[in-house]
Every structure is written in structure tokens, then in C-alpha cells.
Amino acid sequence: MSHVLVNVAWPYANGPRHIGHVAGFGVPSDVYARYERMKGNDVLMVSGTDEHGTPILVEAEKEGLSAQELANRYNRVIAKDLCDLGLSYDLFTRTTTGNHEHVVQEMFKQCLKNGYIYKGTQQVAISPSTGRTLPDRYIEGECPICHAEGARGDQCDACGNELDPDELINPVSKINGETPRFEQTEHFFLDLPALAEANKAWLETRKGWRTNVINFSLGLFKEVKPRAITRDIDWGIPVPVKDWIDNPNKKLYVWFDAVIGYLSASIEWARRQGDPEKWREWWNDPSCPAYYFMGKDNITFHSQIWPSEMLAYNGQGSKGGETGPMGPLNMPEQVVASEFMTMEGKKFSSSRGIVIYVKDILARYPVDAVRYYISVAGPESSDSDFTWAEFVRHNNEELASSWGNLVNRVANLINKNFGEIPALDEDSMTDEDRGLLEETAAAFDVVGSSIETHHQKHALAEAMRVVGDINKYISATEPWKIKDDPARLGTVLHVAAQAVSDANHLLAPFLPHSAQKVWEALGGTGTFSPLPELREVEDLDKPGFKYPIITGDYKLGVNVHPWKSEPIEVGASVPKPKPIFAKIPTEAVEEELARFDEALAARRAAEAERLAAEKAKLAAEQAK
């Protein structure tokens, strides 16, 4: 058994997550983790809500809440949504825990000690109306390099170059449209140039990365500049340096602390297991691979910033240094970044009302229908488009008609003719019977290889191809016509049931909720595909601070079935089946489009009203 670390991007806690988010970081990571557990590996899958930074403050101010109150609200909303989606985290936590603060400060102090963090000054953007620092991503303007419009203060998506907000041409605040002023303030910087050679050398050893990810990552090293890791803000983790630690207006930059969350969550998980050092099995053992799942807009932070932080902590940059007490920390095995998913041809945007929230789609449609569509049509290696018409078509033609109908046909024939899984009569077996069982058994290597190499679309297509061949077998053998040969009928239905069971194993990482139902439909007992649970806990270091975590119990041979063909149990009672997948009425497409148009109009009207009010307030203040 090997240890496998699955690190999942941290959703930002300033609002609920939408389908575009979970198509990038959520479902793909869960499919991979479930597969690795079925393979017998010891998986640690961690994440949590990212809760620091100016955007939280901005949203909290709009609603008349404190930053912590807003983070508390959306931490609960996001945790419930991801749990309902079936994402099998060992621990989904948050960045406002005492444990996370401690780990982040330890990382900072060791990087500082090794010489990779230094003090300097930087031009920062300030809101003239509030006096508050504006986050880089909330400033837009013309890119000084490629001159594309809409470049952000941290990066231009058009050319991929990292930027500073004061470099933008005609910068404006996305919050209220005002032109920011820039002031020189003192900050701590991560010395990326001193880490660039080691970082790039590591990247050049990476094998099997998606082409877009590795090319973009290597492109980051054409020109490397130090990066400020503190901000003039009163919401975040205190800077653990004399004269800074108690300064209420200087905090660590949210992206410096958020990526450390993978490590801090692993440590929190170990502490909650009653074995505080157990996390080291995934972080200090160089043979343990770590896979990071996210959308492509986070590649920079996972192939440059986080690796640089680990190299700095390990003392492996050009300045040398000592490894801290938590190290040596393993570098990522692979950064598995997906492209963007759009919605009906438009870019997802909560602020613009172009959105399908996870909680809304799960309230109206089966969770595995959502997971299936994300898996079969998601932005794995190129941008993809969510359309309601395709969502309904994939559900109706593939899940309901092909897979669900197959399970029901086989279970119904067995229930009607035997009431239990019939025995296999070797003497009545044909080449067709043997060929099908050989095919389904061989599919584990084919499908598994595709999941291992992060080609999940191909894996799912192969699994569904097997489903199609089982359907062809049923049509060719016509068991409903076998009247006078019970041995042959039993053999056909046994072969069909075994093949369906194999297909269910192949589909289980993608469809964990329905996999349990298929298992039970063929006489299986106990848990086949474990699901995560929400659990209310108290902070390990801050008494009285309570929050929900996602966790679960996933043990091979106990509630996780192996990634191989398991012989079905002859004599297991097969009840009269109930439909596992239902067709979605085609009228739902027009209903959803109308619902979207109505919600979009309402959101745009509300946003226009808000901006008008802010402009009026700004004008009044300027008049004074």
C-alpha cells in the first residue's frame, strides 16, 4: 500500500460555489481519490475554505457584518454543498483556525531565517473613498505588455504575465469604478528570483503533466520578480516579526497563507486522529506523491508560489539554508489544472448573475446526474460549455436509458425467474459469455490507467462503452426467451449480473451515490461506496470556536470495494428493482433557461442600483 496525497483548491468564502468551480477542483479530485482508495492506497484528501483577504472585508461591509461572521456563513454553505456533492474529503476545514495560523507563521519564520523573505517597499493601491488597500485582483486596466483590456492587478489572462497593479494602464477599482491612488508602504517579500532556478529545475523533471499546465508553468520563469507577501489590511494572519505581530493593519497576504492550508489541514487531520505526527507519512516521505487539483487561474500559485515557499522552507534555493522542524516538505507530484467551464456560452460570474449554484442544481436534480455531466463534459484540457440541453441529454440517453435501464432489466429478470443470484453453469457457457466477462475484467486496467493519468473523460467513456457492450449481450442472448433451459438461463443472468457488477465498480468513482443503489439492486449488503459527512467540531486551539468539517471513513475491505472484478454472491436475494435513474423532462431545459434569464435580470438590476448608490455617495463626499 502506498500513501497518496490529494490536495484540493480552497474555495474562497465570500459566496456559495457554482458549477464552474466544482468542475475544476471538486469532482475531478474526488474521482481520483476514490479510485486510489479502491486501488488499496492510503489517501489523504484535504482542503477547506479560504477566508482571509480584502474581498471578504468588502463583501462583509456590504452586508453590515464582520469579516469573521461572513466567513462563518459561507464556510457552512460551502461545506454543505461540497458534502452534498459527495466529495470524500478526509478533512475539509478552514483558514481561520488556530492550527492554520500557527503552521503559516512557522513557515514564514523558517523562510525568513533562511533568507528567502526580506523587508522592502511597494506601491500599493488605495481606495480614495475608504482609505483601504485594494486587492490586486480587484483592479483592472490595460496590460502594459500585450495591451489587452481587462488585465488584473496580479495577472493578465490574455498573455499570462504576472503584473503589479501600479503597472496597469488606466487602472480602475472593480468595487466602485474609482481610480485608485498608489502609496509606498513597507512589506515583506518572498524572494522568488533566489528560488527560481530550483523551482524551474523541479518543473523540468515533471512528467505526464497536461500540456497547457506545464507550458504555462515554465513560462512563469521568463521573468521572475520578488512578490510581496504582506498587505495593509486588518483581516488576516499576524506577521510573526517584532513590531509587526501586534500591528493591526499589517497581515500576511491571503495567497501566502492559503496554499499553506494543504499542510495545515493535514496537520489538523492528524491531530484530530489522536496521532499528531501522522501527517508526516504524506509530507516527509519522498515516495509519497502529492496531486493538486484546481482551475487554471490558480496554476501560478501551485507551480510557482507554493513550490517556492516549500523550497524556501526546506533551504533549497540559491541561498541554501536549513530545513525547518516540519520538513523536508515534498514538492507536488503533479498540478492537475482544468480549463474554464462557461454557461450557455457565457463566462460564469456570480457578480454578473451568470451562475448555477451547487445548492440550486442539487435541489432540483440527482447528485450523480450532476457529477456525470461534469465528468463527461467538463473542462479537462480545454474550455467547455455547460448547457441545460446537454445536461438533460446526457442524463436521459446515457444514465437513464443505457446504464439505469440495464441495471433494472438484469435485476428484474433475476428477481422474476430466480429471486436470487443464480449459479453459473460452466457446461452451458458460450464464447459470448466468456468474452463479456473477459472484457469487463480487462476494463479495470484501461479505465484505471486513464484515471491515474488524469484523463477522466476517456476513463468514463471506456466505462460507458462496457455498459453498451453489456446491453448488446442482453439483446443478443434474449434471456426472456429462454423458457425450457433453467441452467442456461441462470448462466446468462449470472454473467449479466457479474458484468453489471464490474461496470458498477468502474463507475463508482464517478457515481458514488448510485453505485450504492446498484450494489443493493444485485443483492449486495453493507456499504459499497462510502459518502462523506458533515461534523460539527470545536477548534483545537481556540476554545469556543466551532465550525463544520467534512470528513469520512474510507477503508478498503470494510466500506471501500477493490478496483477489480469481485465475484457476485450466488444465492444473494435480489429484490424487485426500483428505478435508479429517472429521465429529466425535456421541458426542464426551457424552464431552466427562463429561470436563468429571470435571475440574471434581477441580479443586474440590483447591481446597477448598488453601483448607482455608491457613485452618488462618492459624489456627495467629493462635493463636501
C-alpha positions as CSV (number, residue, x, y, z in Angstrom):
1,M,0.0,0.0,0.0
2,S,1.2,3.5,-0.9
3,H,0.4,6.9,0.5
4,V,-1.2,9.3,-1.9
5,L,-1.9,13.0,-1.0
6,V,-4.8,14.7,-2.8
7,N,-4.8,18.4,-2.3
8,V,-7.9,20.3,-3.5
9,A,-8.1,24.0,-4.2
10,W,-9.5,26.0,-1.3
11,P,-12.8,27.7,-2.3
12,Y,-13.0,31.4,-1.2
13,A,-15.6,32.1,1.5
14,N,-17.2,35.2,0.1
15,G,-20.1,33.4,-1.5
16,P,-21.6,30.0,-2.4
17,R,-19.7,27.9,-5.1
18,H,-21.1,27.4,-8.6
19,I,-20.8,24.6,-11.1
20,G,-17.9,26.2,-12.8
21,H,-15.9,26.0,-9.5
22,V,-16.6,22.3,-8.7
23,A,-15.9,21.3,-12.4
24,G,-12.4,22.5,-11.9
25,F,-11.4,21.4,-8.4
26,G,-14.2,19.3,-6.9
27,V,-15.4,16.3,-8.9
28,P,-12.1,15.5,-10.6
29,S,-10.3,15.4,-7.3
30,D,-12.9,13.2,-5.8
31,V,-12.9,10.7,-8.7
32,Y,-9.2,10.4,-8.4
33,A,-9.2,10.0,-4.6
34,R,-12.0,7.3,-4.7
35,Y,-10.1,5.4,-7.4
36,E,-6.9,5.4,-5.4
37,R,-8.7,4.1,-2.4
38,M,-10.2,1.3,-4.4
39,K,-6.7,0.5,-5.6
40,G,-5.7,0.0,-2.0
41,N,-3.7,3.1,-1.4
42,D,-3.9,5.2,1.7
43,V,-5.3,8.5,0.5
44,L,-5.3,11.8,2.5
45,M,-7.6,14.3,0.8
46,V,-7.7,17.8,2.3
47,S,-8.9,21.3,1.7
48,G,-11.1,23.9,3.3
49,T,-12.5,27.4,2.9
50,D,-10.0,30.3,2.2
51,E,-11.2,33.1,4.5
52,H,-8.7,35.9,4.6
53,G,-8.1,38.9,2.3
54,T,-9.8,42.1,1.2
55,P,-12.6,40.6,-0.8
56,I,-14.1,39.1,2.4
57,L,-13.9,42.5,4.0
58,V,-15.6,44.2,1.0
59,E,-18.4,41.7,1.0
60,A,-18.9,41.8,4.8
61,E,-19.0,45.6,4.7
62,K,-21.8,45.5,2.1
63,E,-23.9,43.3,4.4
64,G,-23.1,45.0,7.6
65,L,-21.2,42.0,9.0
66,S,-17.8,41.4,10.5
67,A,-15.3,39.5,8.3
68,Q,-15.5,36.6,10.6
69,E,-19.3,36.5,10.5
70,L,-19.3,36.5,6.7
71,A,-16.7,33.8,6.6
72,N,-18.6,31.7,9.1
73,R,-21.7,31.9,7.0
74,Y,-20.1,30.9,3.7
75,N,-17.9,28.3,5.4
76,R,-21.1,26.4,6.3
77,V,-22.8,26.9,2.9
78,I,-19.7,25.7,1.0
79,A,-19.0,22.8,3.3
80,K,-22.6,21.6,3.0
81,D,-22.6,22.0,-0.8
82,L,-19.4,20.0,-1.2
83,C,-20.5,17.3,1.2
84,D,-23.9,17.0,-0.7
85,L,-21.9,16.6,-3.9
86,G,-20.2,13.6,-2.3
87,L,-16.7,14.9,-2.2
88,S,-14.9,12.4,0.0
89,Y,-12.5,14.7,2.0
90,D,-10.6,13.2,4.9
91,L,-10.7,16.8,6.2
92,F,-12.3,19.9,4.8
93,T,-11.5,22.7,7.3
94,R,-10.9,26.5,7.1
95,T,-8.1,29.0,7.3
96,T,-9.3,30.9,10.4
97,T,-8.3,28.0,12.7
98,G,-5.7,28.4,15.4
99,N,-3.9,25.5,13.9
100,H,-3.6,27.1,10.4
101,E,-2.3,30.4,11.9
102,H,0.4,28.5,13.8
103,V,1.5,26.5,10.7
104,V,1.6,29.6,8.5
105,Q,3.7,31.5,11.0
106,E,6.1,28.6,11.3
107,M,6.5,28.6,7.5
108,F,7.1,32.3,7.5
109,K,9.7,32.3,10.2
110,Q,11.8,29.5,8.6
111,C,11.7,31.1,5.2
112,L,12.7,34.4,6.8
113,K,15.5,32.6,8.8
114,N,16.8,31.0,5.5
115,G,16.9,34.4,3.8
116,Y,14.1,34.0,1.3
117,I,11.9,36.6,2.9
118,Y,13.1,40.1,3.2
119,K,11.7,43.6,4.0
120,G,11.2,46.2,1.3
121,T,8.7,48.7,0.0
122,Q,6.0,48.5,-2.6
123,Q,3.4,50.7,-4.3
124,V,0.0,49.6,-3.1
125,A,-3.4,50.6,-4.5
126,I,-5.6,52.5,-2.0
127,S,-9.3,53.3,-2.4
128,P,-9.6,57.1,-2.2
129,S,-13.1,56.9,-0.7
130,T,-12.4,54.3,2.0
131,G,-8.6,54.5,2.6
132,R,-8.5,50.7,2.4
133,T,-6.0,48.7,0.4
134,L,-7.4,47.3,-2.7
135,P,-6.6,43.7,-3.6
136,D,-4.6,43.2,-6.8
137,R,-7.4,41.2,-8.4
138,Y,-9.9,43.9,-7.8
139,I,-8.0,46.4,-10.0
140,E,-8.4,46.2,-13.8
141,G,-6.8,48.1,-16.7
142,E,-4.9,47.8,-19.9
143,C,-2.0,45.3,-19.8
144,P,1.3,47.2,-20.2
145,I,2.8,44.2,-22.1
146,C,0.2,43.0,-24.6
147,H,-2.2,45.9,-24.2
148,A,-5.2,43.7,-23.7
149,E,-8.1,45.3,-21.8
150,G,-9.4,43.9,-18.6
151,A,-6.0,42.8,-17.2
152,R,-6.0,42.3,-13.5
153,G,-3.6,43.8,-11.0
154,D,-1.9,40.4,-10.4
155,Q,-2.0,38.8,-13.9
156,C,-3.1,39.4,-17.5
157,D,-5.1,36.4,-18.7
158,A,-4.5,37.3,-22.3
159,C,-0.7,37.0,-22.2
160,G,-0.3,35.1,-18.9
161,N,2.3,37.6,-17.5
162,E,2.3,38.4,-13.8
163,L,1.7,42.1,-13.0
164,D,1.6,44.6,-10.2
165,P,-1.4,46.9,-10.1
166,D,0.6,50.1,-10.5
167,E,1.8,48.7,-13.8
168,L,-1.7,48.8,-15.4
169,I,-2.6,51.5,-17.8
170,N,-5.7,53.4,-16.7
171,P,-6.3,51.2,-13.6
172,V,-9.8,51.3,-12.0
173,S,-11.3,49.6,-9.0
174,K,-13.8,46.8,-9.8
175,I,-15.5,47.5,-6.5
176,N,-16.8,51.0,-7.3
177,G,-15.2,52.1,-10.5
178,E,-12.9,54.8,-8.9
179,T,-9.3,55.3,-9.9
180,P,-7.1,54.1,-7.1
181,R,-4.2,56.1,-5.7
182,F,-0.8,54.4,-5.1
183,E,1.2,54.8,-1.9
184,Q,4.7,53.4,-1.0
185,T,4.4,51.1,2.1
186,E,6.7,48.7,3.8
187,H,6.2,45.0,3.3
188,F,7.9,41.6,3.4
189,F,8.7,39.9,0.1
190,L,9.2,36.3,-1.0
191,D,12.5,36.3,-2.9
192,L,11.2,34.4,-5.9
193,P,14.4,35.1,-8.0
194,A,16.5,33.3,-5.4
195,L,14.2,30.3,-5.7
196,A,13.6,30.4,-9.5
197,E,16.4,28.1,-10.5
198,A,15.5,25.4,-8.1
199,N,11.8,25.8,-8.9
200,K,12.3,25.6,-12.7
201,A,14.7,22.7,-12.3
202,W,12.0,20.8,-10.4
203,L,9.4,21.7,-13.1
204,E,11.6,20.4,-15.8
205,T,11.6,17.0,-14.1
206,R,7.8,16.7,-14.2
207,K,6.4,14.0,-16.4
208,G,2.8,13.5,-17.5
209,W,1.5,17.0,-16.8
210,R,-1.2,18.4,-19.0
211,T,0.5,20.3,-21.8
212,N,-1.3,23.6,-21.1
213,V,-0.3,23.4,-17.4
214,I,3.4,22.6,-17.8
215,N,3.9,25.1,-20.6
216,F,2.2,27.9,-18.6
217,S,4.2,27.0,-15.5
218,L,7.5,27.1,-17.3
219,G,6.5,30.4,-18.9
220,L,6.3,32.0,-15.5
221,F,10.1,31.9,-15.3
222,K,10.8,34.1,-18.3
223,E,11.0,37.0,-15.9
224,V,10.7,36.4,-12.1
225,K,10.3,39.3,-9.6
226,P,10.1,39.2,-5.8
227,R,6.5,39.1,-4.6
228,A,5.0,41.0,-1.6
229,I,3.5,38.5,1.0
230,T,2.1,41.1,3.4
231,R,-0.7,43.6,3.0
232,D,-2.0,46.8,4.6
233,I,-5.2,45.2,6.0
234,D,-6.7,44.4,9.4
235,W,-8.1,40.9,8.4
236,G,-5.6,38.1,8.2
237,I,-2.8,36.2,9.9
238,P,-0.5,38.4,12.0
239,V,3.1,38.8,10.7
240,P,5.3,36.9,13.3
241,V,8.0,39.6,13.5
242,K,8.8,42.0,16.3
243,D,6.9,45.3,15.8
244,W,4.7,43.7,13.2
245,I,3.0,40.9,15.2
246,D,0.8,43.4,17.1
247,N,0.2,45.8,14.2
248,P,-3.5,45.6,13.5
249,N,-3.0,46.9,10.0
250,K,-0.3,44.6,8.7
251,K,-1.2,41.0,7.8
252,L,0.1,38.2,5.7
253,Y,-1.1,38.1,2.1
254,V,-4.0,35.7,1.7
255,W,-2.3,33.8,-1.1
256,F,0.8,33.2,1.0
257,D,-1.3,31.7,3.8
258,A,-4.0,29.9,1.7
259,V,-1.6,27.5,-0.1
260,I,0.0,26.5,3.2
261,G,-3.5,25.3,4.1
262,Y,-2.8,21.9,2.4
263,L,-0.1,21.3,5.0
264,S,-2.0,22.8,8.0
265,A,-5.2,20.8,7.1
266,S,-3.1,17.6,7.0
267,I,-1.7,18.5,10.5
268,E,-5.2,19.3,11.8
269,W,-6.4,15.9,10.4
270,A,-3.6,14.1,12.2
271,R,-4.3,15.9,15.5
272,R,-8.0,15.0,15.2
273,Q,-7.0,11.4,14.7
274,G,-5.1,11.4,18.0
275,D,-1.8,10.9,16.2
276,P,-0.3,14.4,15.8
277,E,2.7,13.2,13.7
278,K,0.8,11.0,11.3
279,W,0.7,13.7,8.6
280,R,4.4,13.2,8.1
281,E,3.7,10.0,6.2
282,W,2.3,12.1,3.4
283,W,4.5,15.2,3.6
284,N,8.0,13.9,4.6
285,D,8.2,10.6,2.7
286,P,9.7,11.4,-0.7
287,S,8.0,8.3,-2.2
288,C,4.5,9.8,-1.4
289,P,3.1,11.6,-4.5
290,A,1.0,14.8,-4.0
291,Y,-1.6,15.8,-6.5
292,Y,-3.1,19.3,-6.6
293,F,-6.5,19.9,-8.3
294,M,-7.7,23.3,-9.3
295,G,-8.9,25.6,-12.1
296,K,-6.3,27.1,-14.5
297,D,-6.5,30.5,-12.9
298,N,-4.7,29.0,-9.9
299,I,-1.7,27.4,-11.7
300,T,0.7,30.2,-10.8
301,F,0.2,29.7,-7.1
302,H,0.6,25.9,-7.3
303,S,3.5,25.6,-9.7
304,Q,5.5,28.7,-8.6
305,I,4.4,30.3,-5.3
306,W,3.7,27.2,-3.2
307,P,6.7,25.3,-4.5
308,S,8.9,28.4,-3.9
309,E,7.5,28.6,-0.3
310,M,8.4,24.9,0.2
311,L,11.9,25.3,-1.3
312,A,12.5,28.3,0.9
313,Y,11.3,26.4,4.0
314,N,13.5,23.4,3.0
315,G,16.5,25.6,2.4
316,Q,16.8,24.5,-1.2
317,G,17.1,27.8,-3.1
318,S,20.3,29.6,-4.2
319,K,20.9,31.0,-0.6
320,G,20.8,27.5,0.9
321,G,19.5,27.2,4.5
322,E,18.2,24.7,6.9
323,T,15.0,22.6,6.8
324,G,12.6,23.6,9.5
325,P,11.0,21.3,12.1
326,M,8.1,20.4,9.8
327,G,10.3,19.4,6.8
328,P,11.6,18.3,4.4
329,L,8.3,19.0,2.7
330,N,7.5,17.1,-0.5
331,M,7.1,19.1,-3.7
332,P,4.0,18.5,-5.8
333,E,4.0,15.4,-8.0
334,Q,1.5,17.0,-10.4
335,V,-0.6,20.1,-10.7
336,V,-3.8,18.9,-12.2
337,A,-5.4,22.1,-13.5
338,S,-8.6,22.2,-15.5
339,E,-9.6,24.8,-18.0
340,F,-12.7,27.0,-17.6
341,M,-16.3,26.0,-17.9
342,T,-18.8,28.5,-19.3
343,M,-22.5,28.6,-19.0
344,E,-24.7,28.7,-22.2
345,G,-21.7,30.4,-23.9
346,K,-21.1,33.0,-21.2
347,K,-18.3,33.1,-18.6
348,F,-19.5,32.1,-15.1
349,S,-19.7,35.2,-13.0
350,S,-21.6,35.4,-9.7
351,S,-21.4,39.2,-9.7
352,R,-22.9,39.4,-13.2
353,G,-25.6,36.8,-12.4
354,I,-24.2,34.2,-14.9
355,V,-24.2,31.4,-12.4
356,I,-25.6,28.0,-11.4
357,Y,-25.0,27.5,-7.7
358,V,-24.3,24.0,-6.5
359,K,-27.0,24.1,-3.9
360,D,-29.6,25.1,-6.5
361,I,-28.8,22.4,-9.1
362,L,-28.7,19.7,-6.4
363,A,-32.1,20.8,-5.1
364,R,-33.6,20.0,-8.5
365,Y,-31.6,17.2,-9.9
366,P,-29.9,14.0,-8.7
367,V,-26.4,14.5,-7.5
368,D,-24.9,11.8,-9.7
369,A,-26.5,13.3,-12.8
370,V,-24.6,16.5,-12.0
371,R,-21.3,14.6,-11.3
372,Y,-21.7,12.6,-14.5
373,Y,-22.2,15.7,-16.6
374,I,-19.2,17.4,-15.0
375,S,-17.1,14.3,-15.7
376,V,-18.2,13.7,-19.3
377,A,-18.4,17.3,-20.4
378,G,-16.1,19.2,-18.0
379,P,-13.1,21.4,-18.9
380,E,-10.4,18.8,-18.5
381,S,-8.0,20.0,-21.1
382,S,-9.9,22.7,-22.9
383,D,-12.7,25.1,-22.1
384,S,-16.2,23.6,-22.1
385,D,-19.7,24.9,-22.0
386,F,-22.5,23.9,-19.6
387,T,-25.8,23.8,-21.4
388,W,-29.1,22.6,-20.0
389,A,-29.9,20.8,-23.2
390,E,-26.7,18.7,-23.0
391,F,-27.2,18.1,-19.3
392,V,-30.6,16.7,-19.9
393,R,-29.5,14.7,-22.9
394,H,-26.5,13.0,-21.1
395,N,-28.8,12.1,-18.2
396,N,-31.6,10.7,-20.3
397,E,-29.7,8.9,-23.0
398,E,-26.7,7.6,-21.0
399,L,-27.5,7.4,-17.3
400,A,-31.2,6.6,-17.5
401,S,-31.6,4.7,-20.8
402,S,-28.3,3.0,-21.1
403,W,-26.9,2.4,-17.6
404,G,-30.0,2.6,-15.4
405,N,-32.2,0.6,-17.7
406,L,-29.5,-2.1,-18.0
407,V,-29.4,-2.5,-14.2
408,N,-33.2,-2.7,-13.9
409,R,-33.5,-5.2,-16.8
410,V,-31.0,-7.6,-15.3
411,A,-32.3,-7.2,-11.7
412,N,-35.9,-7.6,-12.8
413,L,-35.1,-10.8,-14.9
414,I,-33.2,-12.3,-11.9
415,N,-36.0,-11.4,-9.4
416,K,-38.7,-12.7,-11.7
417,N,-37.0,-16.0,-12.6
418,F,-34.9,-16.9,-9.5
419,G,-35.4,-14.3,-6.8
420,E,-31.6,-14.6,-6.1
421,I,-28.3,-14.5,-8.0
422,P,-28.3,-17.8,-9.9
423,A,-25.4,-20.2,-10.1
424,L,-23.1,-20.2,-13.1
425,D,-23.3,-23.5,-15.1
426,E,-19.9,-23.9,-16.7
427,D,-21.2,-26.5,-19.1
428,S,-23.7,-24.1,-20.6
429,M,-21.2,-21.2,-21.1
430,T,-20.5,-19.9,-24.6
431,D,-17.7,-17.9,-26.0
432,E,-20.0,-14.9,-25.9
433,D,-20.4,-15.3,-22.1
434,R,-16.7,-15.7,-21.6
435,G,-15.9,-12.9,-23.9
436,L,-18.1,-10.4,-22.0
437,L,-16.6,-11.4,-18.6
438,E,-13.1,-11.1,-20.0
439,E,-13.9,-7.7,-21.4
440,T,-15.3,-6.3,-18.1
441,A,-12.4,-7.7,-16.1
442,A,-9.9,-6.2,-18.6
443,A,-11.6,-2.8,-18.4
444,F,-10.2,-2.2,-14.9
445,D,-6.7,-1.7,-16.3
446,V,-7.9,0.5,-19.2
447,V,-10.2,2.7,-17.1
448,G,-7.8,2.8,-14.2
449,S,-4.9,3.9,-16.3
450,S,-6.9,6.8,-17.7
451,I,-7.8,8.0,-14.2
452,E,-4.2,7.6,-13.0
453,T,-3.0,9.8,-15.8
454,H,-5.9,12.3,-15.3
455,H,-7.8,11.6,-18.4
456,Q,-11.1,11.1,-16.7
457,K,-13.2,11.8,-19.7
458,H,-11.6,8.9,-21.5
459,A,-12.0,6.7,-18.4
460,L,-15.7,7.4,-18.2
461,A,-16.1,6.9,-21.9
462,E,-14.5,3.5,-21.6
463,A,-16.7,2.5,-18.7
464,M,-19.8,3.5,-20.6
465,R,-18.5,1.6,-23.6
466,V,-18.5,-1.5,-21.4
467,V,-22.1,-0.7,-20.4
468,G,-23.0,-0.5,-24.1
469,D,-21.5,-4.0,-24.7
470,I,-23.4,-5.5,-21.8
471,N,-26.6,-4.1,-23.3
472,K,-25.7,-5.7,-26.6
473,Y,-25.1,-9.0,-24.8
474,I,-28.5,-8.9,-23.2
475,S,-30.1,-8.2,-26.6
476,A,-28.2,-11.0,-28.3
477,T,-28.8,-13.7,-25.6
478,E,-32.5,-12.7,-25.1
479,P,-32.9,-14.3,-21.7
480,W,-36.6,-13.5,-21.7
481,K,-37.0,-16.1,-24.4
482,I,-35.2,-18.9,-22.6
483,K,-38.1,-21.0,-21.3
484,D,-37.0,-24.6,-21.0
485,D,-33.4,-24.5,-20.0
486,P,-33.0,-23.1,-16.5
487,A,-29.3,-23.9,-16.4
488,R,-28.7,-21.8,-19.5
489,L,-31.0,-19.0,-18.2
490,G,-29.2,-19.0,-14.9
491,T,-25.8,-18.7,-16.7
492,V,-26.9,-15.8,-18.9
493,L,-28.3,-13.9,-15.9
494,H,-25.3,-14.7,-13.8
495,V,-22.9,-13.5,-16.5
496,A,-25.1,-10.4,-17.0
497,A,-25.1,-9.7,-13.2
498,Q,-21.4,-10.1,-12.9
499,A,-20.8,-7.8,-15.9
500,V,-23.1,-5.2,-14.3
501,S,-21.3,-5.5,-11.0
502,D,-18.0,-5.0,-12.8
503,A,-19.3,-1.9,-14.6
504,N,-20.6,-0.6,-11.3
505,H,-17.1,-0.8,-9.8
506,L,-15.7,1.1,-12.9
507,L,-18.3,3.8,-12.5
508,A,-18.2,4.1,-8.7
509,P,-15.6,6.9,-8.5
510,F,-17.8,9.0,-10.8
511,L,-21.2,7.9,-9.4
512,P,-20.8,7.0,-5.7
513,H,-24.4,7.6,-4.7
514,S,-26.0,5.5,-7.4
515,A,-23.2,2.9,-7.1
516,Q,-24.6,2.0,-3.7
517,K,-28.1,1.5,-5.2
518,V,-26.8,-0.7,-8.0
519,W,-24.9,-2.8,-5.4
520,E,-28.1,-3.3,-3.4
521,A,-30.1,-4.0,-6.5
522,L,-28.0,-7.0,-7.2
523,G,-28.2,-8.4,-3.7
524,G,-25.2,-6.6,-2.2
525,T,-25.3,-5.7,1.5
526,G,-23.4,-3.2,3.6
527,T,-21.7,-0.1,2.3
528,F,-20.3,-0.2,-1.2
529,S,-19.4,3.4,-1.9
530,P,-18.9,5.5,1.3
531,L,-20.0,9.1,1.4
532,P,-18.6,12.0,3.4
533,E,-20.3,13.5,6.4
534,L,-20.6,16.9,8.0
535,R,-19.4,17.0,11.6
536,E,-19.5,20.0,14.0
537,V,-16.2,20.4,15.8
538,E,-14.5,22.8,18.1
539,D,-11.2,24.5,17.2
540,L,-8.2,22.6,18.6
541,D,-6.6,25.8,19.7
542,K,-9.4,28.4,20.1
543,P,-11.9,27.2,22.7
544,G,-15.5,28.0,21.9
545,F,-14.8,28.5,18.1
546,K,-16.9,25.9,16.4
547,Y,-17.3,25.0,12.7
548,P,-18.3,22.2,10.4
549,I,-15.8,19.9,8.8
550,I,-16.3,17.4,6.0
551,T,-14.7,14.0,6.9
552,G,-15.4,10.4,6.4
553,D,-14.4,6.8,7.0
554,Y,-12.9,5.1,3.9
555,K,-11.4,1.7,4.4
556,L,-10.7,-0.9,1.8
557,G,-12.3,-4.2,2.6
558,V,-14.6,-2.5,5.1
559,N,-16.6,0.1,3.2
560,V,-14.5,0.5,0.1
561,H,-14.6,-2.2,-2.5
562,P,-11.5,-3.1,-4.5
563,W,-10.6,-1.9,-8.1
564,K,-11.1,-5.3,-9.6
565,S,-13.8,-7.8,-10.6
566,E,-15.4,-9.2,-7.4
567,P,-17.3,-12.4,-7.8
568,I,-21.0,-11.9,-7.1
569,E,-22.6,-13.9,-4.4
570,V,-24.6,-16.8,-5.6
571,G,-27.9,-17.1,-3.7
572,A,-27.9,-13.4,-2.7
573,S,-31.5,-12.2,-2.6
574,V,-32.4,-9.9,-5.5
575,P,-35.4,-7.7,-4.7
576,K,-37.8,-6.3,-7.2
577,P,-35.9,-3.3,-8.6
578,K,-36.7,0.3,-8.3
579,P,-35.5,2.8,-11.0
580,I,-32.0,4.1,-10.2
581,F,-32.0,7.0,-12.7
582,A,-35.0,8.9,-13.9
583,K,-35.3,10.8,-17.1
584,I,-35.5,14.6,-16.8
585,P,-38.4,16.0,-18.7
586,T,-37.2,17.9,-21.8
587,E,-39.4,20.8,-20.7
588,A,-36.8,21.4,-17.9
589,V,-34.5,23.0,-20.5
590,E,-36.8,25.8,-21.2
591,E,-37.7,26.2,-17.5
592,E,-34.1,26.5,-16.5
593,L,-33.3,29.0,-19.3
594,A,-36.3,31.1,-18.2
595,R,-35.2,30.8,-14.6
596,F,-31.7,31.9,-15.5
597,D,-32.9,34.9,-17.5
598,E,-35.2,36.0,-14.7
599,A,-32.5,35.7,-12.1
600,L,-29.9,37.4,-14.4
601,A,-32.2,40.4,-14.9
602,A,-32.9,40.7,-11.2
603,R,-29.1,40.5,-10.3
604,R,-28.2,43.0,-12.9
605,A,-30.9,45.4,-11.7
606,A,-29.7,45.0,-8.1
607,E,-26.0,45.5,-9.1
608,A,-26.9,48.6,-11.2
609,E,-28.8,50.0,-8.2
610,R,-25.8,49.3,-5.9
611,L,-23.3,51.0,-8.2
612,A,-25.5,54.0,-8.6
613,A,-25.8,54.4,-4.8
614,E,-22.0,54.1,-4.4
615,K,-21.4,56.7,-7.1
616,A,-23.9,59.0,-5.6
617,K,-22.3,58.6,-2.2
618,L,-18.8,59.1,-3.7
619,A,-20.0,62.3,-5.5
620,A,-21.5,63.6,-2.2
621,E,-18.3,63.0,-0.4
622,Q,-16.3,64.7,-3.1
623,A,-18.7,67.7,-3.0
624,K,-18.0,68.1,0.7
